[in-house]
């Protein structure tokens, strides 16, 4: 079955971090990269940067470890959604994510993860080099 997912091209990322800024503004109404649902990692030693995003795992470790059923997969977009009403902020999902895509917001009581902007990711639109794509792929 084919579905859309985020695809990252590390070789195209220039480390401008526009995706982090636009994401935090869209979701939090403030420019604060620490509150973005996407993160740019920089490997200064080798001069490389790359986006870190939720890859919508076929078998989601974050969902498996959540004892409160606070994490689900949105049917249409396959985005990993977190129910703040059920989440206890224990951090188990953060530890379970092999890609580091889920994070606790520093100083706050909530967890953030990319929700794919409802199927129209703003980070994809803003990326000047198309280092991030939202495209159809085959599920594994």
N, C-alpha and C positions, 0 to 999 in steps of 0.2 A: 504494500500500500504506500502510495506517495503522499507526502505531506510537506508543508513548508517548515523550514527551520533556519536558524542563524548559521551561516557559514563564514568562517574567518579566513582571511588570506594574510598571514603574518608578513609576508614579503612586500605587501602593499602599504602596511601601516607606517605612517611617518611620525607617530607619537604626538600628534597635535592635541589630542585629548578633547576635541570638540564633541565627540560622542558622549563623554562623561558629563560635560557641561550641559548639553542640550537634554540629556536624560534627567539629570538632577533638576533642571528647571521644569521639565514636563511633569515629573512625578512629585517633586517636593516644593516647587515654586520658588526655588533659590538655586543660585549657582554654587554648588558644593559637591565636588567630585566624590567625597566620602559617602554621599547619599545616592550616587548613581547606581543603576542596576547593571552597568557595564564597567569594567575596569581595564585600564591600559597598563600593562606590565612592561617595564623597561629593563632590558639587559644592557646596562651601560658598558660593561666590559667588551661586548661584541657589537655595540651600536645598533641594537635591534629593539623594536617595540611591537607589541601585539595585543589585540583585544582579548579579554577573558569574558566569556558569556556563558549562559546556561545552554547546554547542547541538547536539552530535551531527551535525556537518556531513554532508551527503550524500556529498561528496567531501572526505575528511579530509586537510588539508595536513600535519597532524602525522604521519600514517601515511606519507604520500608521502615525507617527508624523512628518516624514520628508516632509517638504513643497516643496522641490526641486527635488523630485524623485531621490535622490542620492543613495538610498539604494535599493538593489534588491536581489532576491534569485537566485542563480546559479542553472540552471535546473538539471544538472546531479548530483552534489554533495549536493545540497540544502544549500550550504554555503551562509551566508549573506555577500554580497559584497557592498563596499562603493565606489562610483565614485567620486574621488577627484576633477574632473572637475566641478561637480555639487554641491558638498558639500560646505556650507558656514561656517562650523565649529561653528554653533550656540549652539551645545550641547544638543539639544532636544532629539536626539537618545540616548545619554548617560543617560539622566535623565529617559527616558522611559524604558530602558532595566531593567527588574526585576532581572536580574542576574549580573548586573554590568560588562558585558562582552565587551561592547563597551567603548572606552576611547579616550579622547583627549590627544595627545602627548604633555607633558609639554614643553613650549617654542617653539612649532612648530605649523604650520597651517595644521594639518591633523588628521584624526580620524582613529583609528585602531580597528580591530575586526578579529577574526580567520576566515581565508578563507579555512581552512581545507587542506592547502598546495596542493590545486588542487586534493584532494581525497587521499592523502598519507601523513597524518599528521606526521611531524618529531618528535613532542613531544611524540607521542605514541611509536615510535620506540626507543626513548632514555630512557623512563621511566624504571628504574631497577626493579620496583615492580609491573608493569602492573596496576598502579592506574588509568591510562587513557586508554580507549579502543576506537577503531573506529569500530563499528560493526552495523550489520543490526538490526533495530528495527521497530516496527509498528508505523505508524503515528497516531496521535490522532485527 
